[in-house]
Amino acid sequence: MKFVLSITAAALLALVATSGSGSAQAPAAPAPAPGAPPAQGARPGGPPPGPQPIPGVANAADPFPTPIPATEGVINVNVREFASLPDIDGVAARMMQIHTEPGTKRLMVNDQRGIIYRLSEDGRQVSRYLDLNEFGAAVQSTGRERGFQSFALHPQFNQQGARGFGKFYTYSETSNMTPTPDFKPKNATTPPTNHSVLLEWTARTPGAARYDGDNPRELMRWEDPFQNHNGGMMSFNPLAQPNAPDYGMLYLGVADGGSGGDPLNMAQDLGIAFGKIFRIDPLGNNSPNKKYGIPADNPMRNTAGALPEIYASGVRNPQRFAWDSRNGAMFMSDIGQNIVEEISPVTPGANLGWNVWEGSYKFLGNQGGVQVEGPRTDPRMTYPIVEYGQIDPLLQGQSAAGGLAVYRGNQVPQLANLLIFADMPSGEIFYVNADRLPSGGQSAIRRILVDDGSGPKTFLQVVQRKNTAQGKMPATRADLRFNTGPDNQVFLLNKADGTIRVFAR
């Protein structure tokens, strides 16, 4: 007998509004007393322990019938406040990424509304470095998903005389749709909602407190068919050494274009930009528009009908990339549709499955969810190393895979040799063993609770405690992301209290 998850149209609309993009506001949930971790198998204000029914689904078979353990294998890690970013118009900073400035220990962090802040290495000094809007970028940041998505500093940013000197890149949505896009959606039947744009900036003095360069140079532009799932993560490989093939190559996550279920069927079409991971040389000029380069070793460069920028395909809404410093392996966290959140390996030419597969399970379309029987049966696909269900009792029923890092340091011994990842809305942090990677499913997943000095708790509870101290209403979601920094530090970002934190011994 074949078991499937069958979702009604009404339920689909509700799920897309809440979980499909990981961006809707969750209903308020009361926070437990400070220092009290959630009860076994439950979250504050959430459902009772055990697998829960999926809203609107009758007699559904749950692909993850055993919940993530709430207490087994839990690691407690201290967190300390590192820096504070200012509110804008009374709203907390919407932090997306933090990067170490190459050649220094200074840091930069961006606000989704178009700002880059520069931070001293101890976090005590915070200053506004650049407002993209002051240079005509016209950042479209309405809602939780659109805006200044990510940025990346060229590894030669501080190398006087190098081609990448002073250069950094921003990836954002813009309301300026006058320029002709380089990439358009397939068979779009509605007007575009905005464009996504990749810009190159060149600072004359990289160490200056404020950006002192000219207007940016546009490298590429996408015409977005829907308001969600536009741009995504962008990063240089931090492990690549000078003269290595990957040095100075820029990776970009290009989401599937939005709506729900990839309705334009773009993620599996190698001739379409959406639903892909790109790899380009931003300093090159052999692209179709002559504004960037196509690396000679890109896997699709000589594939008929394929865009040569493609490094991997079949992604839905890639949020984070991470590289393992021990073996160079690359991983990605991808937001799921209605059921499955995934952490997947990324290799040259890999097909991550979407929208034929959602994680390890056959995707049956917006009216059907996923097929539980017969997972991982197509050898051409690259399946997740680990995945989890949006309806797990620990979560908010609108999961979204967010932060991602492989910790190979010894400054925080509890995290040594772990692949750690975050669920953005709930603020839950999880781990698996980086040296014994699972082969899908959530049975290997265990929790990390954080201690801000008042006892172990979820990251959302830390944020809520800070909100109370700020005289604000406690946040109902964390929007947790994290990045690694100098000396193997892992920085935790959120959109609710303006505070950057770091894991501590």
C-alpha positions as CSV (number, residue, x, y, z in Angstrom):
1,M,0.0,0.0,0.0
2,K,1.4,3.4,-0.9
3,F,1.3,6.1,1.8
4,V,1.2,9.7,0.9
5,L,0.6,13.1,2.4
6,S,-2.4,14.6,0.8
7,I,-2.9,18.4,1.3
8,T,-6.1,20.2,0.4
9,A,-6.1,23.5,-1.5
10,A,-7.2,25.4,1.6
11,A,-4.4,23.8,3.7
12,L,-1.9,24.6,1.0
13,L,-2.7,28.3,1.1
14,A,-2.2,28.3,4.9
15,L,1.0,26.3,4.7
16,V,2.5,28.5,2.0
17,A,1.7,31.5,4.0
18,T,3.4,30.2,7.1
19,S,6.0,27.5,6.4
20,G,6.7,27.3,2.7
21,S,8.9,30.3,2.8
22,G,9.8,30.4,6.5
23,S,8.8,34.0,6.6
24,A,5.3,34.5,8.1
25,Q,4.8,35.8,11.6
26,A,4.0,33.0,14.0
27,P,1.3,33.2,16.7
28,A,2.6,34.4,20.0
29,A,3.8,31.7,22.4
30,P,4.4,32.3,26.0
31,A,8.0,32.0,27.2
32,P,8.7,29.6,30.1
33,A,10.5,30.9,33.2
34,P,14.1,32.0,32.4
35,G,16.4,29.0,32.7
36,A,13.8,26.4,32.1
37,P,14.3,24.3,29.0
38,P,11.3,23.1,27.1
39,A,9.6,20.1,28.4
40,Q,10.3,16.7,26.9
41,G,8.9,16.6,23.3
42,A,7.2,20.0,23.6
43,R,7.9,23.7,22.9
44,P,6.5,26.5,25.0
45,G,2.8,26.9,24.3
46,G,3.0,24.1,21.7
47,P,1.4,20.7,21.1
48,P,1.8,17.7,23.3
49,P,4.6,15.2,22.8
50,G,4.5,12.9,19.8
51,P,4.0,13.2,16.1
52,Q,1.3,15.8,15.3
53,P,-1.2,15.8,12.5
54,I,-0.5,18.1,9.6
55,P,-3.2,20.8,9.4
56,G,-5.8,20.0,6.7
57,V,-4.4,16.5,6.0
58,A,-6.6,13.5,6.7
59,N,-5.0,10.2,7.6
60,A,-1.5,11.5,6.7
61,A,1.5,9.3,7.0
62,D,4.3,11.3,8.8
63,P,7.8,10.8,7.2
64,F,9.3,11.5,10.7
65,P,7.0,9.7,13.1
66,T,9.6,9.8,15.9
67,P,10.1,13.4,17.2
68,I,13.6,14.9,17.7
69,P,14.6,14.0,21.3
70,A,14.1,17.0,23.6
71,T,16.5,15.9,26.3
72,E,18.6,13.0,24.9
73,G,22.1,14.1,23.8
74,V,21.5,17.8,24.6
75,I,24.5,20.0,24.6
76,N,24.5,23.2,26.7
77,V,26.7,26.0,25.3
78,N,27.2,29.5,26.8
79,V,26.5,32.5,24.7
80,R,27.6,36.1,25.4
81,E,26.6,39.3,23.8
82,F,29.1,40.6,21.4
83,A,27.7,43.7,19.8
84,S,24.4,45.7,19.4
85,L,23.0,47.2,16.2
86,P,20.7,50.2,16.3
87,D,17.0,50.1,15.6
88,I,15.7,51.7,12.4
89,D,12.5,53.6,12.9
90,G,11.9,51.7,16.2
91,V,12.4,48.3,14.6
92,A,15.2,46.0,15.6
93,A,18.0,45.4,13.1
94,R,17.2,42.7,10.6
95,M,20.6,41.0,10.6
96,M,21.3,38.6,7.8
97,Q,25.1,37.9,7.6
98,I,28.3,38.7,9.4
99,H,31.7,38.4,7.8
100,T,35.3,38.8,8.8
101,E,37.2,41.5,6.8
102,P,40.0,39.6,5.0
103,G,43.4,40.2,6.5
104,T,42.0,41.6,9.7
105,K,39.7,40.6,12.6
106,R,37.3,43.4,12.0
107,L,33.7,42.4,11.1
108,M,30.9,43.6,8.9
109,V,27.2,42.8,9.2
110,N,24.3,43.7,7.1
111,D,20.7,44.8,7.9
112,Q,18.1,43.5,5.4
113,R,16.9,47.1,4.8
114,G,20.1,48.0,3.0
115,I,22.8,48.9,5.6
116,I,26.3,47.4,6.2
117,Y,27.8,48.1,9.7
118,R,31.5,47.8,10.5
119,L,32.4,46.3,13.9
120,S,35.6,46.3,15.8
121,E,37.1,42.9,16.6
122,D,35.8,43.1,20.1
123,G,32.4,44.3,19.0
124,R,32.5,47.4,21.1
125,Q,32.6,49.8,18.2
126,V,29.8,49.7,15.7
127,S,29.5,52.2,12.9
128,R,27.4,52.5,9.7
129,Y,29.7,51.7,6.8
130,L,27.3,51.8,3.8
131,D,23.7,52.4,3.0
132,L,23.0,50.8,-0.4
133,N,20.0,53.1,-0.9
134,E,22.2,56.2,-0.9
135,F,23.8,54.9,-4.1
136,G,20.6,54.2,-6.0
137,A,20.2,50.5,-5.1
138,A,16.5,51.1,-4.2
139,V,16.4,48.0,-1.9
140,Q,13.0,46.5,-1.8
141,S,12.7,45.2,1.8
142,T,8.9,44.9,2.2
143,G,8.0,41.7,4.2
144,R,10.4,39.2,5.8
145,E,11.9,37.7,2.7
146,R,12.8,40.6,0.4
147,G,15.7,43.0,0.9
148,F,19.4,43.1,1.2
149,Q,20.0,39.3,1.4
150,S,23.7,38.9,1.6
151,F,27.1,40.3,0.9
152,A,30.7,39.0,0.4
153,L,34.1,40.6,0.7
154,H,36.6,39.6,-2.0
155,P,39.5,37.6,-0.4
156,Q,41.9,40.2,-1.8
157,F,39.9,43.1,-0.2
158,N,42.9,44.3,1.8
159,Q,45.7,43.4,-0.6
160,Q,47.0,46.6,-2.1
161,G,47.6,46.1,-5.9
162,A,45.6,43.0,-6.2
163,R,42.6,42.8,-8.7
164,G,40.2,42.3,-5.8
165,F,41.5,45.2,-3.7
166,G,38.7,47.0,-2.0
167,K,36.0,45.0,-3.8
168,F,32.9,43.5,-2.1
169,Y,29.6,42.3,-3.4
170,T,25.9,42.8,-2.4
171,Y,22.9,40.7,-3.4
172,S,19.5,42.3,-2.9
173,E,16.0,42.8,-4.2
174,T,15.4,46.2,-5.8
175,S,12.3,48.1,-6.8
176,N,14.2,49.6,-9.8
177,M,13.1,47.3,-12.7
178,T,14.2,49.7,-15.5
179,P,17.4,47.8,-16.5
180,T,17.0,44.7,-18.7
181,P,17.4,41.5,-16.6
182,D,20.0,39.0,-17.5
183,F,17.8,36.1,-16.3
184,K,14.0,35.8,-16.7
185,P,11.6,33.2,-15.3
186,K,10.1,30.5,-17.6
187,N,6.6,31.0,-18.8
188,A,5.7,33.7,-16.3
189,T,2.1,34.8,-16.6
190,T,2.1,37.7,-14.2
191,P,4.2,40.9,-14.1
192,P,7.4,40.7,-12.1
193,T,7.3,41.8,-8.4
194,N,10.8,43.1,-8.3
195,H,14.3,42.4,-9.5
196,S,17.3,40.8,-7.7
197,V,20.6,42.3,-8.4
198,L,24.3,41.5,-7.8
199,L,26.4,44.6,-7.4
200,E,30.2,45.1,-7.1
201,W,31.5,47.9,-4.9
202,T,35.1,49.2,-4.8
203,A,36.3,51.0,-1.8
204,R,39.3,53.2,-2.3
205,T,40.4,52.8,1.3
206,P,39.3,49.3,2.6
207,G,40.0,50.2,6.2
208,A,38.0,53.5,6.2
209,A,35.2,53.9,8.6
210,R,32.8,54.7,5.8
211,Y,32.6,53.4,2.2
212,D,34.6,55.9,0.1
213,G,34.1,54.5,-3.4
214,D,31.9,55.3,-6.3
215,N,28.6,53.9,-7.4
216,P,28.5,50.1,-7.7
217,R,28.9,48.1,-10.9
218,E,26.1,45.8,-11.8
219,L,27.1,42.2,-12.6
220,M,23.8,40.4,-13.1
221,R,20.1,40.9,-12.6
222,W,17.1,38.6,-12.2
223,E,13.5,39.3,-13.0
224,D,11.5,37.8,-10.0
225,P,8.1,36.4,-10.7
226,F,6.9,36.3,-7.1
227,Q,7.6,38.2,-3.9
228,N,9.2,35.3,-2.1
229,H,12.2,33.0,-2.8
230,N,14.3,35.6,-4.6
231,G,17.9,36.0,-3.8
232,G,19.7,34.0,-1.1
233,M,23.1,33.2,0.3
234,M,26.3,34.5,-1.3
235,S,29.9,33.6,-0.3
236,F,33.4,33.0,-1.4
237,N,34.9,29.6,-0.3
238,P,36.8,30.6,2.8
239,L,39.1,27.6,2.5
240,A,40.4,28.4,-1.0
241,Q,44.0,29.4,-1.1
242,P,45.6,31.8,-3.6
243,N,46.3,30.1,-7.0
244,A,43.7,27.3,-6.2
245,P,40.9,26.9,-8.8
246,D,38.3,28.0,-6.2
247,Y,40.1,31.1,-5.0
248,G,38.0,34.2,-5.7
249,M,35.1,32.2,-7.1
250,L,31.7,33.5,-5.8
251,Y,28.9,31.2,-4.9
252,L,25.3,32.4,-5.1
253,G,22.1,30.7,-4.1
254,V,19.3,31.5,-6.6
255,A,16.0,30.5,-5.2
256,D,13.2,28.9,-7.3
257,G,11.3,32.2,-7.9
258,G,8.7,31.8,-5.3
259,S,5.0,31.0,-4.8
260,G,4.7,27.4,-3.8
261,G,5.8,24.1,-5.4
262,D,8.0,25.8,-8.0
263,P,4.9,26.4,-10.2
264,L,7.0,27.4,-13.3
265,N,9.0,24.2,-13.0
266,M,12.3,26.1,-13.1
267,A,14.6,24.3,-10.5
268,Q,15.1,21.3,-12.7
269,D,15.5,23.2,-16.0
270,L,19.2,23.8,-16.6
271,G,18.5,26.5,-19.1
272,I,16.8,28.7,-16.4
273,A,18.6,30.5,-13.6
274,F,16.1,29.9,-10.8
275,G,16.4,27.0,-8.3
276,K,20.2,26.9,-8.7
277,I,23.5,27.5,-7.1
278,F,25.7,29.7,-9.3
279,R,29.5,29.9,-9.2
280,I,31.2,32.8,-11.0
281,D,34.4,34.8,-11.2
282,P,33.3,38.3,-10.4
283,L,36.5,39.7,-11.8
284,G,36.2,37.9,-15.1
285,N,34.5,39.0,-18.3
286,N,33.6,35.9,-20.4
287,S,30.0,35.8,-19.3
288,P,27.2,36.5,-21.9
289,N,26.9,40.1,-20.6
290,K,30.8,40.4,-20.3
291,K,30.4,41.7,-16.7
292,Y,31.7,38.6,-14.9
293,G,33.5,35.4,-15.6
294,I,32.5,31.8,-16.1
295,P,35.1,29.6,-14.3
296,A,36.8,27.1,-16.6
297,D,36.0,24.2,-14.2
298,N,32.3,24.9,-13.8
299,P,30.4,21.6,-14.2
300,M,27.8,22.9,-16.7
301,R,30.1,25.0,-18.9
302,N,30.1,22.5,-21.7
303,T,26.6,21.0,-21.2
304,A,24.3,21.8,-24.2
305,G,21.4,24.0,-23.2
306,A,22.6,24.6,-19.6
307,L,23.6,27.9,-18.1
308,P,27.4,27.8,-17.6
309,E,27.1,29.7,-14.3
310,I,25.4,26.7,-12.7
311,Y,27.3,24.8,-10.0
312,A,24.3,22.8,-8.7
313,S,20.6,22.6,-9.4
314,G,17.3,21.5,-7.8
315,V,17.2,23.9,-4.8
316,R,14.2,25.7,-3.4
317,N,15.3,28.5,-1.2
318,P,19.0,28.1,-0.2
319,Q,19.7,30.0,3.0
320,R,23.3,29.1,4.1
321,F,26.4,27.5,2.7
322,A,29.2,26.1,4.9
323,W,32.5,24.4,4.2
324,D,34.2,21.8,6.3
325,S,37.8,23.0,7.0
326,R,38.9,19.4,7.5
327,N,38.0,18.0,4.1
328,G,36.7,20.9,2.1
329,A,33.1,19.5,1.8
330,M,30.4,22.0,1.1
331,F,26.9,21.9,2.6
332,M,23.7,23.9,2.1
333,S,20.6,24.5,4.2
334,D,17.4,24.6,2.0
335,I,14.0,25.7,3.2
336,G,11.3,23.1,2.5
337,Q,7.8,23.4,1.1
338,N,5.4,22.0,3.6
339,I,7.0,19.0,5.2
340,V,10.8,18.7,5.0
341,E,13.7,20.9,6.0
342,E,17.1,19.8,4.7
343,I,20.8,20.0,5.1
344,S,22.5,18.7,2.0
345,P,26.0,18.2,0.5
346,V,26.8,20.2,-2.5
347,T,29.2,18.9,-5.2
348,P,29.9,20.1,-8.7
349,G,27.0,19.3,-10.9
350,A,24.8,18.0,-8.1
351,N,21.0,17.8,-8.5
352,L,19.5,18.4,-5.1
353,G,16.1,17.2,-6.3
354,W,13.6,20.0,-6.0
355,N,10.8,20.1,-7.2
356,V,10.8,16.3,-8.0
357,W,12.0,15.6,-4.5
358,E,11.5,17.4,-1.2
359,G,14.4,16.1,0.9
360,S,14.5,12.3,0.6
361,Y,10.8,12.1,-0.4
362,K,9.0,12.3,-3.7
363,F,7.2,15.6,-4.0
364,L,3.7,15.2,-5.1
365,G,2.9,18.8,-5.8
366,N,1.0,21.4,-3.8
367,Q,-2.1,19.2,-3.6
368,G,-0.2,16.1,-2.4
369,G,2.8,16.8,-0.1
370,V,5.3,14.0,-0.1
371,Q,5.2,10.3,-0.7
372,V,6.5,8.5,2.3
373,E,7.0,5.1,0.6
374,G,10.2,4.6,-1.5
375,P,12.5,7.4,-0.4
376,R,15.8,8.1,-2.1
377,T,15.3,5.9,-5.1
378,D,16.8,8.0,-7.8
379,P,20.6,7.6,-7.9
380,R,21.0,10.7,-10.0
381,M,19.9,12.9,-7.1
382,T,22.0,14.2,-4.2
383,Y,19.9,13.6,-1.1
384,P,20.2,15.3,2.3
385,I,22.6,14.2,5.0
386,V,20.0,15.2,7.5
387,E,16.4,16.5,7.4
388,Y,13.6,17.2,9.8
389,G,9.8,17.7,9.8
390,Q,8.1,21.0,10.1
391,I,5.5,19.6,12.4
392,D,8.0,18.3,15.0
393,P,6.8,19.2,18.5
394,L,10.0,21.3,19.2
395,L,9.2,23.6,16.4
396,Q,6.6,26.2,15.5
397,G,5.0,24.3,12.6
398,Q,6.6,26.7,10.1
399,S,10.2,25.5,10.1
400,A,12.9,27.0,8.0
401,A,16.5,25.7,7.8
402,G,18.7,28.6,8.6
403,G,22.2,28.8,10.2
404,L,24.8,26.3,9.2
405,A,28.5,25.7,10.3
406,V,31.0,22.9,10.7
407,Y,32.9,23.6,13.9
408,R,36.5,22.4,13.9
409,G,37.8,24.6,16.6
410,N,38.6,23.9,20.2
411,Q,37.6,27.2,21.8
412,V,34.2,25.7,22.6
413,P,34.9,22.1,23.3
414,Q,31.3,21.0,23.3
415,L,31.0,21.9,19.6
416,A,34.1,20.2,18.4
417,N,33.7,18.2,15.2
418,L,30.0,18.9,14.9
419,L,27.9,20.2,12.0
420,I,25.5,22.6,13.6
421,F,22.4,24.1,12.1
422,A,19.5,26.2,13.1
423,D,15.7,26.4,12.6
424,M,15.1,30.1,12.0
425,P,11.6,30.7,13.5
426,S,11.8,28.6,16.6
427,G,15.4,29.4,17.4
428,E,16.2,25.7,17.9
429,I,19.8,24.8,17.3
430,F,20.7,21.2,16.3
431,Y,23.8,19.2,15.6
432,V,25.1,16.0,14.0
433,N,28.5,14.5,14.1
434,A,30.6,16.0,11.2
435,D,32.8,12.9,11.0
436,R,29.9,10.4,10.9
437,L,27.4,12.2,8.7
438,P,23.9,10.6,8.5
439,S,22.2,9.5,5.4
440,G,19.0,11.5,5.6
441,G,16.2,11.4,8.2
442,Q,16.2,13.1,11.6
443,S,17.1,10.2,13.9
444,A,20.7,11.5,14.3
445,I,19.6,15.1,15.2
446,R,20.2,16.3,18.7
447,R,19.7,19.8,20.3
448,I,21.9,22.6,21.5
449,L,20.6,24.8,24.3
450,V,22.2,28.1,25.0
451,D,22.9,29.7,28.3
452,D,23.0,33.5,28.6
453,G,23.8,33.4,32.3
454,S,20.3,32.5,33.4
455,G,20.3,28.8,32.6
456,P,19.9,26.7,29.4
457,K,17.2,27.6,27.0
458,T,16.4,27.9,23.4
459,F,17.7,30.9,21.4
460,L,14.2,32.3,21.1
461,Q,13.9,32.3,24.9
462,V,17.2,34.2,25.1
463,V,15.9,36.8,22.7
464,Q,12.6,37.1,24.6
465,R,14.5,37.7,27.8
466,K,16.4,40.5,26.1
467,N,13.2,41.9,24.7
468,T,11.8,42.1,28.2
469,A,14.9,43.9,29.4
470,Q,14.5,46.3,26.5
471,G,11.0,47.1,27.5
472,K,9.6,45.5,24.3
473,M,7.1,42.8,23.7
474,P,8.8,39.4,23.6
475,A,9.4,38.2,20.0
476,T,7.4,35.3,18.7
477,R,10.2,34.1,16.4
478,A,13.9,34.3,16.4
479,D,14.9,34.5,12.7
480,L,18.1,32.8,13.8
481,R,21.1,32.7,11.5
482,F,24.8,32.3,12.2
483,N,28.2,32.6,10.6
484,T,31.7,31.7,11.6
485,G,34.3,34.4,12.3
486,P,37.9,34.8,13.4
487,D,39.4,32.3,15.8
488,N,36.6,29.8,15.0
489,Q,34.0,32.0,16.6
490,V,30.3,31.3,15.7
491,F,28.2,34.4,15.7
492,L,24.4,34.2,16.2
493,L,22.2,36.8,14.5
494,N,18.5,37.5,14.8
495,K,15.9,40.0,13.7
496,A,14.2,40.7,17.1
497,D,16.6,42.3,19.6
498,G,19.5,43.9,17.7
499,T,22.0,41.8,19.6
500,I,24.8,39.8,18.0
501,R,25.9,36.9,20.2
502,V,28.8,34.4,20.1
503,F,29.2,30.9,21.4
504,A,31.5,30.9,24.4
505,R,33.4,28.3,26.4
